[in-house]
Structure formats: C-alpha cells, structure tokens
Amino acid sequence: MTVRHAQFRSDRTEPALALIPPTKPGIIPEFKHVIDEYKHREQTVTCVCGWHGSSVGIDGQPSAWTAHLISVRGKKR
C-alpha cells in the first residue's frame, strides 16, 4: 500500500512582519523608563535610569516626571 501525503498550501498572503508593531524613527530607548521608587509624602519619583524629580504638576502643567517620560519616549499620539 502506498501512502500519499497531501500538500496544503495556505491562501493567506499576509506578510509575517505585520505582527511586529511599527517603531518610532529616531527614538531607540535602551530600556523602559519606569518608576523605581516613589515617595508619597515628598511626591517624588526616581526612575530606573537614575532621574529624580517631582511627580506633581503645577497649574495644569505636566509634572517633571511626565516631562522626563516625554523627553525619552516621545509624545503619545
């Protein structure tokens, strides 16, 4: 008895790269900038990169922490 194996061909033509999210040109973070330490009473933040500053915004302005994130990540869309 001879066994024949059927070859299946996928009709999907989607490129494999479509699963990878696009990156922002010119911004290549070495690592994520996240809070390493937060002091509630003093309202200060220390980032894992060593940056240290205030987590409080004044008069509707972004806090120093938010400004730090924007400077390293870029603005959100």
N, CA, C and O atoms as a GROMACS GRO file, in nm:
protein
  308
    1MET      N    1   0.085  -0.117   0.000
    1MET     CA    2   0.000   0.000   0.000
    1MET      C    3   0.089   0.123   0.000
    1MET      O    4   0.183   0.132   0.079
    2THR      N    5   0.061   0.218  -0.087
    2THR     CA    6   0.136   0.342  -0.097
    2THR      C    7   0.057   0.453  -0.032
    2THR      O    8  -0.062   0.470  -0.058
    3VAL      N    9   0.124   0.528   0.055
    3VAL     CA   10   0.058   0.639   0.124
    3VAL      C   11   0.106   0.768   0.060
    3VAL      O   12   0.226   0.794   0.050
    4ARG      N   13   0.012   0.848   0.019
    4ARG     CA   14   0.046   0.979  -0.038
    4ARG      C   15   0.014   1.088   0.063
    4ARG      O   16  -0.092   1.089   0.126
    5HIS      N   17   0.106   1.179   0.076
    5HIS     CA   18   0.086   1.291   0.168
    5HIS      C   19   0.036   1.412   0.088
    5HIS      O   20   0.098   1.454  -0.009
    6ALA      N   21  -0.074   1.464   0.130
    6ALA     CA   22  -0.128   1.583   0.063
    6ALA      C   23  -0.050   1.705   0.107
    6ALA      O   24  -0.019   1.721   0.225
    7GLN      N   25  -0.018   1.791   0.014
    7GLN     CA   26   0.049   1.915   0.048
    7GLN      C   27  -0.055   2.024   0.054
    7GLN      O   28  -0.132   2.045  -0.040
    8PHE      N   29  -0.058   2.094   0.168
    8PHE     CA   30  -0.154   2.201   0.186
    8PHE      C   31  -0.085   2.333   0.161
    8PHE      O   32   0.026   2.356   0.208
    9ARG      N   33  -0.150   2.418   0.089
    9ARG     CA   34  -0.097   2.550   0.057
    9ARG      C   35  -0.189   2.654   0.120
    9ARG      O   36  -0.310   2.650   0.101
   10SER      N   37  -0.131   2.744   0.192
   10SER     CA   38  -0.210   2.849   0.255
   10SER      C   39  -0.240   2.958   0.153
   10SER      O   40  -0.152   3.000   0.078
   11ASP      N   41  -0.365   3.002   0.149
   11ASP     CA   42  -0.403   3.110   0.059
   11ASP      C   43  -0.378   3.247   0.122
   11ASP      O   44  -0.397   3.350   0.056
   12ARG      N   45  -0.335   3.249   0.246
   12ARG     CA   46  -0.311   3.376   0.315
   12ARG      C   47  -0.181   3.436   0.263
   12ARG      O   48  -0.078   3.368   0.255
   13THR      N   49  -0.186   3.561   0.230
   13THR     CA   50  -0.067   3.628   0.177
   13THR      C   51  -0.021   3.741   0.268
   13THR      O   52   0.048   3.832   0.224
   14GLU      N   53  -0.060   3.734   0.395
   14GLU     CA   54  -0.021   3.838   0.489
   14GLU      C   55   0.128   3.824   0.520
   14GLU      O   56   0.176   3.714   0.545
   15PRO      N   57   0.200   3.935   0.518
   15PRO     CA   58   0.343   3.926   0.550
   15PRO      C   59   0.363   3.899   0.699
   15PRO      O   60   0.284   3.943   0.782
   16ALA      N   61   0.468   3.827   0.730
   16ALA     CA   62   0.497   3.793   0.869
   16ALA      C   63   0.530   3.918   0.950
   16ALA      O   64   0.508   3.919   1.072
   17LEU      N   65   0.580   4.021   0.888
   17LEU     CA   66   0.618   4.142   0.959
   17LEU      C   67   0.498   4.223   1.007
   17LEU      O   68   0.514   4.316   1.086
   18ALA      N   69   0.380   4.189   0.962
   18ALA     CA   70   0.261   4.264   1.003
   18ALA      C   71   0.232   4.246   1.152
   18ALA      O   72   0.161   4.327   1.211
   19LEU      N   73   0.286   4.143   1.212
   19LEU     CA   74   0.263   4.118   1.353
   19LEU      C   75   0.355   4.201   1.443
   19LEU      O   76   0.330   4.212   1.563
   20ILE      N   77   0.458   4.260   1.386
   20ILE     CA   78   0.553   4.341   1.464
   20ILE      C   79   0.506   4.486   1.461
   20ILE      O   80   0.489   4.542   1.353
   21PRO      N   81   0.484   4.548   1.578
   21PRO     CA   82   0.437   4.687   1.579
   21PRO      C   83   0.543   4.781   1.522
   21PRO      O   84   0.662   4.758   1.541
   22PRO      N   85   0.501   4.887   1.454
   22PRO     CA   86   0.597   4.981   1.398
   22PRO      C   87   0.670   5.058   1.509
   22PRO      O   88   0.616   5.079   1.617
   23THR      N   89   0.791   5.098   1.480
   23THR     CA   90   0.869   5.173   1.578
   23THR      C   91   0.877   5.318   1.534
   23THR      O   92   0.865   5.350   1.416
   24LYS      N   93   0.899   5.406   1.631
   24LYS     CA   94   0.913   5.547   1.601
   24LYS      C   95   1.055   5.573   1.550
   24LYS      O   96   1.152   5.532   1.614
   25PRO      N   97   1.069   5.638   1.437
   25PRO     CA   98   1.203   5.665   1.385
   25PRO      C   99   1.276   5.766   1.474
   25PRO      O  100   1.217   5.863   1.520
   26GLY      N  101   1.403   5.741   1.497
   26GLY     CA  102   1.485   5.834   1.573
   26GLY      C  103   1.482   5.814   1.723
   26GLY      O  104   1.568   5.868   1.792
   27ILE      N  105   1.387   5.738   1.776
   27ILE     CA  106   1.380   5.714   1.919
   27ILE      C  107   1.403   5.565   1.943
   27ILE      O  108   1.319   5.482   1.911
   28ILE      N  109   1.519   5.534   2.000
   28ILE     CA  110   1.552   5.396   2.030
   28ILE      C  111   1.585   5.388   2.179
   28ILE      O  112   1.700   5.408   2.219
   29PRO      N  113   1.485   5.358   2.261
   29PRO     CA  114   1.511   5.352   2.405
   29PRO      C  115   1.599   5.232   2.439
   29PRO      O  116   1.583   5.124   2.383
   30GLU      N  117   1.692   5.253   2.531
   30GLU     CA  118   1.778   5.144   2.575
   30GLU      C  119   1.700   5.049   2.665
   30GLU      O  120   1.725   4.929   2.664
   31PHE      N  121   1.606   5.103   2.740
   31PHE     CA  122   1.522   5.026   2.829
   31PHE      C  123   1.400   5.109   2.860
   31PHE      O  124   1.394   5.226   2.824
   32LYS      N  125   1.303   5.050   2.923
   32LYS     CA  126   1.184   5.125   2.960
   32LYS      C  127   1.213   5.215   3.078
   32LYS      O  128   1.281   5.175   3.173
   33HIS      N  129   1.162   5.335   3.072
   33HIS     CA  130   1.174   5.428   3.183
   33HIS      C  131   1.050   5.412   3.271
   33HIS      O  132   0.941   5.454   3.235
   34VAL      N  133   1.070   5.350   3.384
   34VAL     CA  134   0.961   5.324   3.477
   34VAL      C  135   1.002   5.368   3.616
   34VAL      O  136   1.120   5.390   3.644
   35ILE      N  137   0.904   5.381   3.703
   35ILE     CA  138   0.930   5.425   3.839
   35ILE      C  139   1.005   5.316   3.915
   35ILE      O  140   0.960   5.202   3.923
   36ASP      N  141   1.119   5.354   3.970
   36ASP     CA  142   1.196   5.264   4.055
   36ASP      C  143   1.157   5.285   4.201
   36ASP      O  144   1.148   5.190   4.279
   37GLU      N  145   1.133   5.412   4.237
   37GLU     CA  146   1.095   5.444   4.374
   37GLU      C  147   1.001   5.564   4.373
   37GLU      O  148   1.024   5.661   4.301
   38TYR      N  149   0.896   5.557   4.452
   38TYR     CA  150   0.802   5.667   4.465
   38TYR      C  151   0.788   5.700   4.613
   38TYR      O  152   0.762   5.611   4.694
   39LYS      N  153   0.807   5.827   4.647
   39LYS     CA  154   0.790   5.871   4.786
   39LYS      C  155   0.664   5.956   4.792
   39LYS      O  156   0.661   6.070   4.744
   40HIS      N  157   0.560   5.899   4.851
   40HIS     CA  158   0.429   5.962   4.854
   40HIS      C  159   0.430   6.095   4.929
   40HIS      O  160   0.376   6.194   4.881
   41ARG      N  161   0.489   6.097   5.045
   41ARG     CA  162   0.487   6.217   5.127
   41ARG      C  163   0.559   6.334   5.058
   41ARG      O  164   0.512   6.447   5.061
   42GLU      N  165   0.673   6.304   4.999
   42GLU     CA  166   0.750   6.408   4.929
   42GLU      C  167   0.702   6.431   4.786
   42GLU      O  168   0.737   6.531   4.722
   43GLN      N  169   0.620   6.337   4.735
   43GLN     CA  170   0.570   6.340   4.597
   43GLN      C  171   0.685   6.348   4.497
   43GLN      O  172   0.686   6.432   4.407
   44THR      N  173   0.781   6.257   4.515
   44THR     CA  174   0.894   6.249   4.424
   44THR      C  175   0.902   6.110   4.363
   44THR      O  176   0.853   6.012   4.418
   45VAL      N  177   0.966   6.105   4.247
   45VAL     CA  178   0.981   5.981   4.172
   45VAL      C  179   1.128   5.964   4.137
   45VAL      O  180   1.198   6.060   4.105
   46THR      N  181   1.174   5.839   4.143
   46THR     CA  182   1.306   5.805   4.093
   46THR      C  183   1.286   5.702   3.983
   46THR      O  184   1.222   5.599   4.002
   47CYS      N  185   1.342   5.732   3.866
   47CYS     CA  186   1.331   5.644   3.750
   47CYS      C  187   1.441   5.538   3.758
   47CYS      O  188   1.541   5.556   3.828
   48VAL      N  189   1.423   5.428   3.686
   48VAL     CA  190   1.525   5.324   3.684
   48VAL      C  191   1.654   5.372   3.619
   48VAL      O  192   1.760   5.313   3.640
   49CYS      N  193   1.648   5.481   3.539
   49CYS     CA  194   1.767   5.535   3.475
   49CYS      C  195   1.846   5.626   3.569
   49CYS      O  196   1.957   5.668   3.536
   50GLY      N  197   1.789   5.658   3.687
   50GLY     CA  198   1.857   5.744   3.782
   50GLY      C  199   1.798   5.884   3.791
   50GLY      O  200   1.833   5.958   3.883
   51TRP      N  201   1.711   5.920   3.699
   51TRP     CA  202   1.646   6.052   3.704
   51TRP      C  203   1.564   6.061   3.830
   51TRP      O  204   1.502   5.963   3.871
   52HIS      N  205   1.562   6.178   3.893
   52HIS     CA  206   1.484   6.200   4.015
   52HIS      C  207   1.416   6.335   4.006
   52HIS      O  208   1.479   6.434   3.970
   53GLY      N  209   1.287   6.341   4.037
   53GLY     CA  210   1.216   6.467   4.032
   53GLY      C  211   1.075   6.456   4.087
   53GLY      O  212   1.037   6.354   4.146
   54SER      N  213   1.000   6.562   4.068
   54SER     CA  214   0.866   6.574   4.124
   54SER      C  215   0.762   6.498   4.041
   54SER      O  216   0.774   6.487   3.919
   55SER      N  217   0.662   6.447   4.110
   55SER     CA  218   0.550   6.380   4.043
   55SER      C  219   0.426   6.467   4.042
   55SER      O  220   0.318   6.420   4.008
   56VAL      N  221   0.441   6.595   4.080
   56VAL     CA  222   0.328   6.686   4.090
   56VAL      C  223   0.337   6.790   3.978
   56VAL      O  224   0.440   6.854   3.960
   57GLY      N  225   0.226   6.806   3.905
   57GLY     CA  226   0.217   6.912   3.806
   57GLY      C  227   0.161   7.038   3.871
   57GLY      O  228   0.079   7.030   3.962
   58ILE      N  229   0.206   7.153   3.824
   58ILE     CA  230   0.162   7.280   3.882
   58ILE      C  231   0.077   7.354   3.780
   58ILE      O  232   0.116   7.367   3.664
   59ASP      N  233  -0.039   7.403   3.824
   59ASP     CA  234  -0.130   7.482   3.740
   59ASP      C  235  -0.163   7.415   3.608
   59ASP      O  236  -0.160   7.478   3.503
   60GLY      N  237  -0.194   7.288   3.614
   60GLY     CA  238  -0.235   7.216   3.494
   60GLY      C  239  -0.121   7.176   3.402
   60GLY      O  240  -0.145   7.115   3.298
   61GLN      N  241   0.001   7.209   3.437
   61GLN     CA  242   0.117   7.173   3.356
   61GLN      C  243   0.159   7.030   3.390
   61GLN      O  244   0.134   6.982   3.501
   62PRO      N  245   0.224   6.960   3.296
   62PRO     CA  246   0.270   6.826   3.328
   62PRO      C  247   0.378   6.829   3.436
   62PRO      O  248   0.452   6.926   3.449
   63SER      N  249   0.384   6.723   3.513
   63SER     CA  250   0.486   6.715   3.617
   63SER      C  251   0.624   6.695   3.555
   63SER      O  252   0.636   6.666   3.436
   64ALA      N  253   0.726   6.710   3.637
   64ALA     CA  254   0.862   6.686   3.590
   64ALA      C  255   0.878   6.540   3.546
   64ALA      O  256   0.952   6.511   3.452
   65TRP      N  257   0.809   6.448   3.614
   65TRP     CA  258   0.812   6.307   3.576
   65TRP      C  259   0.754   6.288   3.437
   65TRP      O  260   0.812   6.217   3.354
   66THR      N  261   0.640   6.350   3.410
   66THR     CA  262   0.578   6.340   3.278
   66THR      C  263   0.669   6.400   3.172
   66THR      O  264   0.683   6.345   3.063
   67ALA      N  265   0.731   6.514   3.203
   67ALA     CA  266   0.825   6.577   3.109
   67ALA      C  267   0.943   6.485   3.081
   67ALA      O  268   0.990   6.477   2.967
   68HIS      N  269   0.991   6.415   3.183
   68HIS     CA  270   1.101   6.319   3.164
   68HIS      C  271   1.058   6.208   3.068
   68HIS      O  272   1.132   6.173   2.976
   69LEU      N  273   0.939   6.153   3.090
   69LEU     CA  274   0.890   6.046   3.002
   69LEU      C  275   0.875   6.094   2.859
   69LEU      O  276   0.910   6.021   2.766
   70ILE      N  277   0.823   6.214   2.840
   70ILE     CA  278   0.807   6.268   2.705
   70ILE      C  279   0.943   6.286   2.639
   70ILE      O  280   0.957   6.260   2.519
   71SER      N  281   1.043   6.329   2.715
   71SER     CA  282   1.176   6.352   2.658
   71SER      C  283   1.243   6.222   2.613
   71SER      O  284   1.320   6.223   2.518
   72VAL      N  285   1.214   6.111   2.680
   72VAL     CA  286   1.279   5.985   2.641
   72VAL      C  287   1.192   5.896   2.554
   72VAL      O  288   1.244   5.816   2.477
   73ARG      N  289   1.059   5.908   2.564
   73ARG     CA  290   0.969   5.823   2.487
   73ARG      C  291   0.908   5.893   2.368
   73ARG      O  292   0.868   5.828   2.271
   74GLY      N  293   0.899   6.025   2.374
   74GLY     CA  294   0.826   6.099   2.272
   74GLY      C  295   0.681   6.116   2.317
   74GLY      O  296   0.636   6.049   2.410
   75LYS      N  297   0.611   6.205   2.252
   75LYS     CA  298   0.471   6.230   2.289
   75LYS      C  299   0.383   6.116   2.242
   75LYS      O  300   0.410   6.052   2.140
   76LYS      N  301   0.277   6.090   2.320
   76LYS     CA  302   0.180   5.990   2.279
   76LYS      C  303   0.096   6.046   2.166
   76LYS      O  304   0.078   6.168   2.154
   77ARG      N  305   0.047   5.959   2.083
   77ARG     CA  306  -0.034   6.003   1.969
   77ARG      C  307  -0.175   6.028   2.009
   77ARG      O  308  -0.257   6.065   1.926
   0.00000   0.00000   0.00000
